[in-house]
Amino acid sequence: MPLRMTRRTKLIAATSLAAVAALSLAACSGGASGASTAGANDKVGVTLIVKTTSNPYFVSMEDAAKKDAQSANVSLTLAAGKKDGDTDSQIQAIENAISRGDKGILITPNGDAVNNEIAKARKAGLYVIALDTVPTPPDTVDITFATDNFAAGELIGKWTAAKLDGKKATIAMLDLFSDQIVSVDTNRDQGFLKGLGITVPDKSKNGSEAPTGTYTGGKGGDYQVVGHQPTQGAEDGGRSAMETLLSKNPDINVVYTINEPAAYGAYQALKAAGKEKDVIIVSIDGGCTGVGYVKDGVIGATSQQYPSKMASLGMEAIAKIARGGAKPQTTEGLNFFSTGQQLVTDQQMAGLDSLTSAQASSTCWGK
């Protein structure tokens, strides 16, 4: 239940405003270049291409699109890579969408290898929206609908600073990769550090912050970053990364994790070392399993993202454009449209708007 009756109302209102903003009128309206305009009662062909259906995050996108297809009068085709990184299957799905005469494509690209095929689709008049992650370069697609991962990281950083209440922070950073740089990894990592009040001088990579110093979030205090370790976003990776950093410094009391599977792996390592009750673990995702971790006290706080909204708003945008409506616009100050993020915790901190695990269970994904 909400702390106040108005909190749930705020959440519903925020979601509604986001939907309206995503489809707000642009300066100029009209369908995709080179495409004929569909009639009000005509079915609009849309293809949703996800990375893989083995991940509940992307399955939730499919479920949302299927649910809304009828109300949007959309003829929806679903496609996916056979595994994460499979661009060949995604390229074939794009070619099929072009041949079928679809009006648009929603895609979570498995890599830059799909870029040429996306360009071909756009040239043929299809409106292409990326979901979840901004491609490189961003103008590979017409627009991206995604979580603001930096803001999501900042939320859990601010919560951590408040939770520390001026105590020294001895920090383990459990990132995604160490051998490659991807925006979701750097944005979440650096957003967390900014929220905590630690300066990051080089935004192009993780680990440029001073290893020791003073954090300015909350009441402020001293900090030490024990190190950054990759997890691949997996439970076993989180456990091994946590074991490595504990061997360097057994006094770690703050653990940042790239996602909730990595967070649970870190918890297992801490529990094996008898330290699980002495450490603040924070993460990002807001899947139903992760929300359960918050409820059980495994994770202190997480930032919830909304893959279902990405798919629904994207599909509705293509349907409106195909019927002569306006194109969606990026969020001010960003190169994508932000579908929102929300702090989830059962340990509310003054000045930070948040959902309880009970509230977040109604908006989580991967049920």
C-alpha positions in Angstrom: 0.0 0.0 0.0 1.2 3.6 -0.6 2.5 5.7 2.2 -0.1 8.3 1.2 -3.2 8.0 -1.0 -1.7 10.5 -3.4 1.4 8.5 -4.2 -0.4 6.0 -6.4 -2.3 8.8 -8.1 1.0 10.5 -8.9 2.3 7.3 -10.5 -0.7 6.9 -12.7 -0.6 10.6 -13.7 3.1 10.4 -14.5 2.5 7.4 -16.7 -0.3 9.1 -18.5 1.7 12.3 -19.1 4.6 10.2 -20.5 2.3 8.6 -23.0 0.9 12.0 -24.1 4.4 13.5 -24.3 5.7 10.6 -26.5 3.0 11.3 -29.1 2.8 15.1 -28.8 2.6 17.1 -31.9 5.8 17.9 -33.7 6.4 21.2 -35.5 5.5 19.4 -38.8 3.3 16.3 -39.1 3.1 13.6 -41.7 3.9 10.0 -42.3 7.2 8.3 -43.0 9.0 9.7 -46.0 7.9 7.9 -49.2 5.1 5.9 -47.5 1.4 6.2 -48.4 -0.9 7.3 -45.6 -3.2 4.6 -44.2 -6.9 5.2 -43.7 -8.4 5.5 -40.3 -9.8 2.0 -40.5 -6.9 0.4 -42.3 -4.6 -2.1 -40.5 -1.1 -0.8 -40.1 1.7 -3.3 -40.4 4.3 -3.1 -37.6 7.2 -5.5 -36.9 8.7 -5.8 -33.4 12.2 -7.3 -33.4 13.7 -8.0 -30.0 17.2 -9.3 -29.1 16.0 -12.7 -27.9 13.0 -14.3 -26.3 15.1 -16.0 -23.6 15.1 -12.8 -21.6 11.8 -11.9 -19.8 12.6 -8.2 -20.3 12.1 -8.6 -24.1 9.2 -11.0 -23.7 7.4 -8.2 -21.8 7.8 -6.0 -24.8 6.2 -8.6 -27.0 3.4 -9.2 -24.5 2.6 -5.4 -24.3 2.7 -5.0 -28.1 0.4 -8.0 -28.6 -2.0 -6.7 -26.0 -2.2 -3.2 -27.6 -2.2 -4.3 -31.3 -5.9 -4.7 -31.6 -6.8 -1.3 -30.0 -4.2 0.4 -32.2 -5.6 -1.5 -35.3 -2.1 -2.9 -35.9 -1.2 -6.1 -37.8 1.8 -7.1 -35.6 4.6 -9.4 -36.6 7.0 -10.6 -33.9 10.7 -11.6 -34.6 13.8 -12.1 -32.5 17.4 -13.1 -32.6 18.0 -16.8 -31.7 20.4 -15.5 -29.0 21.8 -12.3 -27.7 24.1 -10.9 -30.4 22.3 -12.7 -33.3 22.1 -9.9 -36.0 21.5 -12.3 -38.9 18.0 -13.2 -37.7 17.3 -9.5 -37.1 18.5 -8.5 -40.6 16.2 -11.1 -42.1 13.2 -9.8 -40.1 13.9 -6.3 -41.3 14.0 -7.6 -44.9 10.7 -9.4 -44.3 9.1 -6.2 -43.0 10.1 -4.3 -46.1 8.8 -7.0 -48.4 5.6 -7.2 -46.5 5.0 -3.5 -46.8 5.0 -2.7 -43.1 4.7 0.9 -42.1 7.3 0.7 -39.3 9.7 -1.4 -37.2 10.4 -1.5 -33.5 13.8 -3.0 -32.8 16.2 -3.7 -29.9 19.3 -4.1 -32.1 21.7 -6.9 -31.4 24.6 -4.9 -32.8 25.7 -2.3 -35.4 25.6 -5.0 -38.1 21.9 -4.3 -38.5 22.4 -0.6 -39.2 22.7 -1.0 -43.0 19.4 -2.9 -43.1 17.7 -0.3 -41.0 18.9 2.4 -43.4 17.3 0.3 -46.2 14.0 0.1 -44.3 13.9 3.8 -43.7 14.7 4.5 -47.4 11.8 2.3 -48.3 9.5 4.5 -46.1 9.3 2.5 -42.9 9.5 4.5 -39.7 12.1 2.8 -37.4 12.1 3.1 -33.6 14.8 1.6 -31.4 13.8 0.4 -28.0 15.8 0.1 -24.8 19.2 1.3 -26.1 20.2 4.2 -28.3 22.1 2.9 -31.3 25.4 4.1 -32.6 25.1 6.6 -34.1 21.7 7.7 -32.6 20.3 8.8 -36.0 20.6 5.3 -37.3 16.9 5.2 -36.4 14.1 7.8 -36.5 13.9 7.9 -32.7 14.7 5.7 -29.6 12.3 5.0 -26.7 14.4 4.0 -23.7 15.1 4.3 -20.0 17.3 7.2 -19.0 20.0 4.9 -17.5 22.0 7.8 -16.1 19.0 9.1 -14.2 18.2 5.6 -13.0 21.7 5.3 -11.6 21.4 8.7 -10.0 18.3 7.7 -8.1 20.0 4.7 -6.4 23.1 6.9 -5.8 21.0 9.5 -4.0 19.2 6.8 -1.9 22.6 5.3 -1.0 23.9 8.6 0.2 20.9 9.2 2.4 21.0 5.6 3.7 24.7 6.0 4.7 23.8 9.0 6.9 27.3 10.4 6.8 29.2 7.0 7.3 32.2 6.1 5.3 31.3 4.4 2.0 33.6 1.5 1.0 32.2 0.8 -2.4 32.3 -2.2 -4.8 31.3 -1.4 -8.4 29.9 -4.4 -10.2 29.6 -3.3 -13.8 28.6 -5.0 -17.0 31.9 -5.2 -18.9 35.6 -4.5 -18.5 36.7 -5.2 -22.1 34.2 -3.0 -24.0 32.3 0.3 -23.5 28.6 0.4 -23.9 26.3 3.3 -22.9 24.0 1.3 -20.5 27.1 0.3 -18.5 28.8 3.7 -18.3 25.5 5.6 -17.7 24.3 3.5 -14.9 27.7 3.4 -13.2 28.4 7.1 -13.5 24.8 8.1 -12.7 25.1 6.1 -9.4 28.4 7.9 -8.6 26.9 11.3 -9.4 23.9 10.6 -7.1 26.3 9.6 -4.3 28.2 12.9 -4.9 31.4 11.6 -6.4 32.9 13.4 -9.4 33.6 11.4 -12.6 36.1 13.3 -14.8 36.0 11.0 -17.8 32.5 10.1 -18.9 33.7 7.9 -21.8 34.6 5.0 -19.5 34.1 3.5 -16.1 36.7 3.9 -13.3 38.0 7.4 -13.8 36.8 8.6 -10.4 39.4 9.2 -7.6 39.7 5.9 -5.6 39.3 7.8 -2.4 37.8 11.1 -1.4 34.6 12.7 0.0 31.1 12.1 -1.3 28.8 15.0 -1.1 25.3 13.3 -1.3 23.2 13.2 1.8 25.1 14.3 4.8 28.4 13.6 3.0 31.4 11.6 4.2 34.5 9.8 3.1 34.6 7.1 0.5 36.8 4.5 -1.0 36.1 2.7 -4.3 37.6 -0.8 -3.9 37.3 -1.5 -7.6 35.3 -2.2 -10.7 34.6 -5.7 -11.7 32.6 -7.1 -14.7 29.6 -9.3 -14.2 28.2 -9.7 -17.8 24.9 -8.9 -16.1 24.6 -12.5 -14.8 24.2 -14.0 -11.3 27.4 -16.1 -11.5 29.3 -13.0 -12.7 28.0 -11.0 -9.8 29.1 -13.6 -7.3 32.6 -13.9 -8.7 33.0 -10.2 -9.0 31.9 -9.7 -5.4 34.3 -12.5 -4.2 37.1 -10.7 -6.0 36.5 -7.3 -4.4 35.9 -8.8 -1.0 39.3 -10.4 -1.2 40.7 -6.9 -1.7 38.8 -5.3 1.1 36.5 -7.3 3.4 35.1 -4.0 4.8 32.9 -3.2 1.8 29.6 -1.7 2.9 28.1 -0.4 -0.4 27.6 -2.6 -3.6 26.5 -1.0 -6.8 25.3 -3.6 -9.4 24.5 -3.2 -13.1 21.3 -5.2 -12.8 19.4 -7.5 -10.4 20.8 -10.8 -11.4 24.3 -9.5 -10.7 22.9 -8.1 -7.4 21.6 -11.5 -6.3 25.0 -13.1 -7.2 26.7 -10.4 -5.1 24.4 -11.2 -2.2 25.2 -14.9 -2.4 28.9 -14.1 -2.1 28.3 -11.7 0.8 26.1 -14.3 2.5 28.8 -17.0 2.2 31.2 -14.6 3.8 28.7 -13.8 6.6 28.5 -10.1 5.6 25.1 -9.9 3.9 23.6 -7.9 6.8 26.3 -5.3 6.9 26.1 -4.2 3.2 23.9 -1.9 1.2 23.2 -3.4 -2.3 21.6 -1.3 -5.0 20.7 -2.1 -8.5 18.7 -1.2 -11.7 15.9 -3.0 -13.6 12.7 -3.3 -11.5 11.8 -6.8 -12.9 9.3 -8.8 -10.7 12.2 -11.0 -9.4 14.2 -7.9 -8.5 11.2 -6.3 -6.8 10.9 -9.5 -4.8 14.6 -9.0 -3.8 13.7 -5.6 -2.4 10.8 -7.1 -0.5 13.0 -9.8 1.0 15.7 -7.3 1.9 18.3 -8.7 -0.5 18.4 -5.3 -2.4 18.0 -2.1 -0.5 16.8 -0.1 -3.5 16.5 -0.5 -7.3 15.4 1.7 -10.2 12.5 0.3 -12.1 12.4 0.7 -15.9 9.4 0.0 -18.2 10.1 -2.1 -21.3 6.3 -2.7 -21.8 5.8 1.1 -22.2 8.6 1.3 -24.7 6.9 -1.2 -27.0 3.4 0.1 -26.5 4.2 3.7 -27.1 6.4 2.8 -30.0 3.7 0.8 -31.7 1.1 3.5 -31.1 3.5 6.1 -32.6 4.0 4.2 -35.8 0.3 3.6 -36.2 -0.4 7.3 -35.8 2.4 8.3 -38.2 1.1 5.9 -40.8 -2.3 7.6 -40.5 -0.9 11.0 -41.1 -0.2 11.9 -37.4 2.8 13.7 -35.9 6.1 12.1 -35.2 7.3 11.8 -31.6 10.0 14.0 -30.3 13.0 13.3 -28.1 13.0 14.3 -24.4 14.5 17.7 -23.9 18.2 17.5 -23.3 18.4 13.8 -24.5 18.9 12.1 -27.8 16.0 9.7 -27.1 12.5 9.7 -25.6 12.7 8.7 -22.0 10.1 6.2 -20.9 10.8 6.9 -17.3 12.4 5.3 -14.2 11.3 5.1 -10.6 13.1 4.4 -7.3 11.8 1.3 -5.6 12.6 0.7 -1.9 10.9 -0.4 1.3 13.3 2.0 3.2 12.0 5.4 2.2 14.4 8.4 2.5 13.2 12.0 3.0 13.1 14.0 -0.1 13.2 11.0 -2.5 10.0 10.0 -4.2 9.8 6.2 -4.3 7.6 3.2 -4.7 7.4 0.4 -2.1 8.0 -3.2 -3.3 4.2 -3.7 -3.0 3.5 -0.8 -5.3 6.2 -1.7 -7.8 4.9 -5.3 -8.1 2.0 -3.9 -10.1 4.3 -2.3 -12.6 7.2 -4.8 -12.8 7.9 -7.1 -15.7 8.8 -10.7 -16.1 5.9 -12.0 -13.9 
